Amino acid sequence: MLPDFMVPFKHYTEDVISDTVNDNSEQAQISDGPSTATVRRWKRWIGLNTTDIEGQLKSIGYRELGFSKELLNSGDPLLLKLKSSIPHGWLRTILCLIYNSGASLVPVYT
């Protein structure tokens, strides 16, 4: 597992980010937590990287975990499956898989 400080240059812990991103309300606010603008940036970061995350997860699954070629052609959204099966650890899981495979996610500025 990646330690929280390695969630790419984030001030808040992975748990705070994933729990906040999972909340669909625009006003997701944690006491002494991130501002509304920060929450919007996190949601935008995940939103803009969703296609890349899907591709990375399929590639890692095929290359490293021995999943079948059907996985590559599957239209099943792996990110949504991870979010529902690991509600409080999905971000940690995808970041660990992606960064440990040598890839990365594109940062979002503003």
Secondary structure, DSSP 4 states (H G I P E B T S, - for coil): ---GGGSTT-SS-HHHHHHHHH--STT---TT---HHHHHHHHHHHHHHHHHHHHHHHHHHHHTT---HHHHH----HHHHHHHHSTTTHHHHHHHHHHHTT--------
